[in-house]
């Protein structure tokens, strides 16, 4: 994946691979020792069934491994983003 500045990701819409809006990117969780990106912290859209996703407070945590593309919005693999 190409390098993208974090400030360019702020407030981007997060979409699932089936085209549905999941919410807006709020923050990113990173491992400070390795620099690995762990989770996207997403403020969920009101239409999203949040019980299918890992949650922290009012936010959903989407594993960074689920990210498939970053352009005008962030696309995540729906199956990988959901809790197992």
C-alpha positions in Angstrom: 0.0 0.0 0.0 1.3 3.5 -0.9 2.4 5.9 1.9 -0.4 8.2 3.0 -0.1 10.9 5.7 -2.4 10.4 8.7 -3.7 13.9 8.4 -5.1 13.0 5.0 -7.1 10.1 6.5 -8.8 12.2 9.1 -12.6 12.2 8.8 -12.6 9.9 5.7 -15.7 7.8 5.2 -15.1 4.1 5.8 -17.0 1.8 3.4 -17.3 -2.0 3.4 -16.4 -4.1 0.4 -20.1 -4.4 -0.4 -20.4 -0.6 -0.8 -22.2 0.1 2.5 -21.1 3.0 4.7 -19.7 1.9 8.0 -18.9 5.4 9.4 -16.2 8.0 9.6 -12.6 7.4 10.6 -12.0 8.9 14.0 -8.5 7.6 14.9 -5.9 4.9 14.2 -4.4 2.5 16.8 -0.7 1.9 16.3 1.9 -0.3 18.1 4.4 2.2 19.3 7.2 -0.4 19.4 6.9 -1.8 15.8 5.0 1.0 14.0 2.4 -1.6 12.9 -1.1 -0.2 12.4 -3.5 -2.3 14.5 -7.1 -0.8 14.2 -9.1 1.9 12.6 -11.3 3.6 15.2 -14.6 4.4 13.3 -17.5 6.6 14.4 -20.3 4.3 13.1 -23.1 5.5 10.8 -26.5 5.3 12.5 -27.6 2.5 10.1 -24.8 0.1 11.0 -25.5 -2.9 13.2 -22.6 -2.3 15.7 -23.1 -5.7 17.4 -21.2 -7.4 14.5 -18.1 -5.3 15.1 -15.6 -5.0 17.9 -16.5 -1.9 19.9 -14.9 0.5 22.3 -17.3 2.9 23.8 -19.2 4.6 21.0 -16.7 3.6 18.3 -16.1 0.5 16.2 -12.6 -1.1 15.9 -11.8 -2.3 12.4 -8.6 -4.4 12.1 -6.1 -2.6 9.8 -5.6 -5.9 8.0 -9.2 -5.5 6.6 -8.2 -2.3 4.7 -8.3 -2.9 1.0 -8.0 0.5 -0.5 -7.6 4.2 0.5 -8.7 6.8 -2.0 -11.6 9.2 -1.6 -12.8 6.8 1.1 -11.4 3.8 3.0 -12.6 0.4 1.8 -12.4 -2.5 4.2 -13.2 -6.2 3.6 -16.5 -6.7 5.3 -15.9 -10.3 6.4 -12.5 -9.5 7.8 -13.8 -6.4 9.6 -16.5 -8.2 11.5 -15.9 -10.0 14.8 -15.5 -13.8 14.5 
